[in-house]
Amino acid sequence: MREETNIKKDKNNHTTGKYIFTTFIITYAMGGFIAYGYYTGRDIGFLCTVQMLYPALTALMLDQKGNGGCFYRSKLFYAYLVGSLLLVITAVSETFFHIAPKNILAIIVLVHFVFLLLLFQPIGKKKEGHIRISVGNFCLYSLFYILLWFGINLISAFCEESAKNFLLDVMNMKNWLIFFSQLPAFFYNFLFFFGEEYGWRFFLQPKLQERYGRWKGVVILGFVWGIWHLPLNLFYYSTPENWKYAISSQVLGCIVLAIIFAKLYNMMNSLVMIMWMHYIHNLLGTIFYAENGDSDKGSLQSVVLAFGSQLILIGFILLLEKDKKLRYFVHKRSKK
């Protein structure tokens, strides 16, 4: 029995290392194209977006046995593979050769629609004790995450001395109209968020937690997730000259987000809901914090201070959930 356990652990460790190595090789190899496009003044927006596809692509190729065995051989894998390759080829051709199908939007929407239909099959086993995601709970968890996002980013804004501008943006009704009008675009961007969340949350997180423990595994995941963003940090979110601030803020931010997503994923047991949360996170950042979080003026001290303050806030919320107050609130409100 002990030998079987050791063999299983060794296999898990090997799969984990192979997954991280392969994902980074693919990402950084494509990062070379991003760097070239950056230095030659090309539009690299779409090329950076398709980076979100690589984690799930690697996971699906490696996960031939275990939790994802049947999933790997299903039509969903091939749909994702074809859709990913189509989007990557389109991004490269559009960036470097200015060649893209005239009906590119129709193609992408069609790929996403087919993938969406295929995805609504059970992924993994349903665990006991998890909250059933009804319409009421869906809305309440969405509202909870929006409030949490504003709390966390208000802390960052205070540390970067941009709280006034941030609050003005929050009180601007035009920004809220843009936010609500962009929510349906989640279905258009569905494939990209599946790419990250299937890879990081569904595939890698349980393996790291099994090896290092519940919270240490999540922190390691956040670190790996942050470093994985390196090509985007250097050439899209910021500039190579500002690499220290860009990388440190990304890594610490991903650790915070990994803790939040891990807890929500554990409570909801829904990959689609975490994808939705991730989409809301990115959308809010684009609308409310893009101009205020000036990476060229940020400092490492402000990043570390914000990180510590955010961990305190998250710790307080986890204590509430542990006392069942937060979960009781969700159940009580959703029954009305």
N, C-alpha and C positions, 0 to 999 in steps of 0.2 A: 504493500500500500504506500509506504513512504517512498519507494523507488518510483512508483507511478506518479506520485505528487511531484517529485523532483524533476522527472522527465517532462511533465506538463509545464512546470515553471520554466525550465530551460527552453522549451519550445515557445512559450509565451514571450520570454526575453528575446529570443532570436527573432521572432516575428515583429516585436516592438522595434528593435534596432534596425531591422531590415526596412520596416515601414518608414521610420524617420529618415533613414539614409536615402531611400529611393525618392521620397517626397521632396527632400531638399535638393537632390540632384536634378530632378525635373524642374523644380521651381527656379533654381539658380541658373540652370542652363537657359531657360526661357528668360530669366533676368538679364542675360547677356543681350538678348534682342531689345529688352526694355532700355538698357543702358545705351545701346547703339542709337535707338530712336530718340532718346533724351538728348544726346550730344549732337545729333544731326537735325534737331529741331522738328521732329515729326510728332504727330498726334499719337500718344501712347495710351490714351484713356481706355480703349476697348481691350488692348493687349494686357493692361494691368488688371482689368476686370476678370478676364478668363483665368487668371492665376487662382481664383477661388475654386476652380474645377479640379485642380490637381490632387488635393488630399483624398477626396472620395475615389478618384480614378485609381490611385495607388492602393487604397484599401480594398476596392472591389477586385483588383487583380491578385492581391495577396490572400484575401479571405476566401480561399477555396474550400476550407473545411471549418467546422465549428459553427459559430452563430450565423455566419453569412453564407454557408455552403449552398443551400437551396437558392438563396438570393443571388449568388454569383452566377448560377446557371440559368437564371430566369431571363425573361425578355427585358426586364428592367435594366440588367447590366448592359445588354447590347444597346438598348435605347440610350442609356447614359453615355456609353462609349462613342456611339455614332454622333450623338448631340454634342459631346465635348470636342471631338475631333473637328466637327463642322464649325464650331465656334472658334476654336484655336486657329484653324486654317483661314477662316474669315478675318480674324483679328490680325494675323500676320500679313495677309494679302492687302488688307486695308491700310495698315501702317506703313508698309515698305513699298508696295507697288501701286497703291491707290486703286486696287482692283477689288471690288466687292459687288455681289449681286444687287441689282436694283431693288429687288424685293427682299432684301436682307431682313428687314423687320418681320415680314410675313413668315420667313423661314424660321427665325428664332422663336416667334410666338407659337408656331406649329410644333416645333420641337418641344417646347415647354408644355404645351397642352397635352401632347401624347405622353410625355414623361409624368405629368401630373396625374393622368388617368391610371397609369401603371403603378404609381407610387402608393395609391390608396389600397394597399394590401398590408397585412400585419408585418411589421419589421421587428423581429425579436419577440420574446414571449412577454405577455402581460403579467406584471407583478402585482401581488396583492398589497393592499394598503395605499395604493396611489389614487390620487384624485381623478375622478372621471372628468374629462374635458367637455363640458357642456357649453352651450352658447354663453350662459351667464358667467361660468368660470373663465372662458376664453376672454371675454370683455374685461373681467376683473383682473386677471393676470396681466393683460395688456396695459390696463390703467396703472397697475402696480409698477410695472417695469418703466413706464413713462415717467412716473413720479420719482422712481429710484434713479433713473438716468439724469433727471434734472438736479436731484440732490447731489449726485456724484460730480456732475460737471459744474455745478455751482461752486463746489469746493475747489475744483481746478481753476475756475475763473477767479476766485478770491486769491488763490496762491499766485496767479499770474497777473494780478491787479487789473483784471478786465471784467469784474463782476457787474459793473454798471452797464456796460455794453451788452453783456449777456442777458441781463434782466430786461433791458429795453427790447431786445430781440424776442424774448419770451412774451412780452406784453403786446407785441406787434401782431394784430389779427391777420394781417396778410400772410405772415409766416405760418400761422395755424391753418389757413385755407390751403396753402401749398402742401402742408403736411397731410391733411385729410384727403386732398385730391390725389396724392401720390400713393396712398395705401393700396389701392387695387393693383398698382404696378408690381406688387409682390409676386403675382402670378406670372408676370413677364420675366421677373428675375429669379424665379423659383429654382432653376437648375444651378445657379451660382451658389445660393445659400445651402442647397443640399450638398454641394461639393465640399464646403467647409465643415458643416455640422455632421455629416455622415463620417467624414474622415477623422475629425478631432473628437467629437463628443461620443459618437456611437462606436467607433472602432478603437481609437487610441486610449481614450479616457479610462475605460474599465481595465485595460491591460496595465496602465501605469498605476492605477489604484490597487490592483492585485499585487503588484510588485513592491510598491513603496508605501502603501497605505492610502486611506481615503482622501485626506487633505493634502498630504505631501505630493501624492500623485497628481492632484489637480494643479498645484503650484508649478510642478515640473511641466505639466501640459501647457500652462499659461506661458512659461518661459519659452518652450519650444515653439508655440504658436506665435509669440512675439518675434522671435528671431526669424521665423519663416517669412515674415513681412519685409525682410531686409531690402529686396529690390524696390518695393513700393515706397519704403521709407526714404531711400536714397534718391530716387528719381521721379517720384510722383507726389507723395505727401509733402516732401521737403526737398532739400538739395544735398549733394554730397558734402558740401562745406559745413553743413549743420548736422553732421551724422551723429554726434554724441547725444544731442538733445533728442533727435528724431528716433534713434534706436532705443534709448532709455525710456522715453515716454511711451513708446509702443510696447515694449516688453512689460513694463510695470502696469500699463493699462490692460494688457492681455491677461496678466495674472489676476487682476481685479475682476475682469469680465469672465474669466474661466471659473472663478469661485462662484460668481452669481449664476452663470449658466449651468454649472454642475449641480447646484442646489435646486434650481428650477427644473432641470431635467429629471432629477431624482424624485421631485414632488409630482411632476406632471406625467412622466414616462411617455413623452410625446416628442419625437424627433421633429415633426412638422411645427409644433409650437415653439421649439427652440429656434428653428429656422425663421419663424415669424418674429421672434424677439430680436434675433440678429438683424433682420431687415429693419425693424423699427429703430434699433440702435444706430445703424448706419444712416438711416433717413433723418433722424433727429440731429445727428452730427453734421450732416450736410446743410441742413436748414438753419439750425440755431447756434452752431459752434464753429462753423468753418471760418468765419472772419474774425471771431474773437480769440480763438486759440492760435495766435500768430507764432508759428514754430521758429521764426527767425529771431524773436525777442524773448523766447522762453529760456529758462535756466534750469540746470540740473537740480538746484536747490528747491525750486518751485515744484518740480516733478516729484521729488522724494517727499516733500511736505504734503503734497496732494495725495500721494500714494498712501502715506501713513494715515491721513485723515479719512480717506475713503475706506480703508480697512477697518477703522474704528466704527464707521457708519454701518458697514456690512456686518461686522461682529454684533452690533446692537440688534440689527434686523434678524440675524440668525438666532439670537437669544429669544426674541419674540416668537419666532417660528418653533423653537424648541419647546417653549412654554405653551404651544398650540394656539397662541392668541392670533397670529396671522392666519393660520389655517382655519381657525374658528370663524374669523371674519369673512373669509372667502365662502365657506359653507353656508354661513348664516345669510349672507347677501344673495347668494345664488339661488336660495330656496324661495326668495320673495317673488 
